Amino acid sequence: MMMTARRSLIALALCAAPAFAATAADTAAQVTAGVAQRADVTLELANKLLNATMAACHAQGLTGVAAVVDRGGNLVALQRDDNVGPHNTLAAQRKAFTSLSTKTPSRELSERARNNPEAENLNTVGELLLLGGGVPLKVDGQVIGAIGVAGAGGAAIDEGCALEAIAKVLPNAS
């Protein structure tokens, strides 16, 4: 008798599972058995963003390097033009990491550090690079990664190439 009741409960649970899964799928971050499932940058998305970023810079006659990191700050992909200084490769990745970590464009963070006494010590955090060119990637209000650009000709230009790419590849991003 005990075994039959147990089998009935298992069968009931298996029948109810698909209905539960459908409701959980509607949430932004699903949680299954204590494991969160969140949107993240894929290699395909990173490459689309990098191609669009480099095209935006090239359309202005500029060269540079661009890097995309995922929501964990891990480098997903990077593209570098032939004649860009080697320091720019690391700078692009660190700008992306800075933007991801702070959920703020790195140029805005740089301005805050210069103009706000409470934020001026941000430059002492070794992992952050307070130079413009890093932009967070947001989907449905969540930061899923970031893109960083360096070597194109200054903070505003670097950021502009990234923003143009985001507008093209993720036009409905929020």
C-alpha positions, -999 to 999 in steps of 0.1 A, spaced: 0 0 0 28 24 9 45 18 -24 13 25 -44 8 58 -26 44 68 -32 40 60 -70 8 80 -71 26 110 -55 55 107 -80 31 105 -109 12 136 -97 44 155 -93 56 146 -128 22 157 -142 24 190 -124 60 198 -133 53 210 -169 26 234 -156 50 248 -130 78 251 -156 56 272 -179 49 298 -151 85 299 -140 96 306 -176 77 339 -175 100 353 -148 132 373 -157 155 351 -137 142 315 -133 151 296 -102 151 258 -104 161 238 -74 179 268 -60 198 275 -93 192 308 -109 190 310 -147 197 344 -161 202 360 -196 239 362 -206 261 371 -236 267 343 -260 296 340 -284 272 347 -313 260 379 -297 295 390 -288 307 385 -323 277 405 -338 285 433 -314 322 433 -322 316 433 -359 292 462 -356 316 481 -333 345 477 -356 323 487 -386 312 518 -367 348 528 -361 359 519 -396 331 541 -411 348 571 -394 382 561 -408 393 549 -373 408 517 -360 406 502 -326 401 472 -304 368 460 -289 361 434 -262 329 419 -249 325 404 -214 297 383 -201 276 389 -169 304 373 -149 331 396 -163 347 368 -184 361 378 -218 338 363 -245 354 377 -276 378 404 -288 387 420 -321 417 442 -327 428 461 -358 463 454 -370 478 488 -362 465 493 -327 489 495 -298 491 464 -276 481 483 -244 447 490 -260 438 453 -260 439 451 -222 423 485 -219 392 475 -240 387 444 -218 391 464 -185 367 491 -198 341 464 -204 348 449 -170 345 483 -153 312 490 -171 298 456 -162 309 457 -126 294 492 -120 265 489 -144 276 523 -157 293 535 -188 330 538 -179 331 574 -192 303 584 -167 321 566 -139 353 584 -148 335 618 -146 321 609 -112 355 600 -99 369 633 -111 340 655 -98 327 638 -67 350 636 -36 332 605 -24 339 587 -56 375 599 -63 390 568 -47 375 546 -74 408 549 -92 425 529 -65 405 498 -74 429 479 -96 404 460 -117 386 492 -127 398 514 -156 383 549 -154 385 557 -191 355 561 -214 347 534 -239 330 508 -217 292 504 -220 269 479 -202 247 456 -222 212 456 -209 183 433 -218 150 436 -200 165 459 -175 193 434 -166 230 439 -173 240 408 -192 276 419 -201 295 449 -214 315 460 -244 347 480 -242 365 499 -270 400 514 -269 424 530 -293 399 546 -317 408 582 -307 395 590 -272 369 582 -247 339 598 -265 348 582 -299 354 548 -282 321 550 -265 304 562 -297 315 531 -316 301 509 -289 268 527 -286 263 526 -324 269 488 -323 245 483 -294 218 503 -312 222 482 -343 225 447 -327 203 452 -296 179 479 -307 153 472 -280 177 468 -251 168 487 -220 
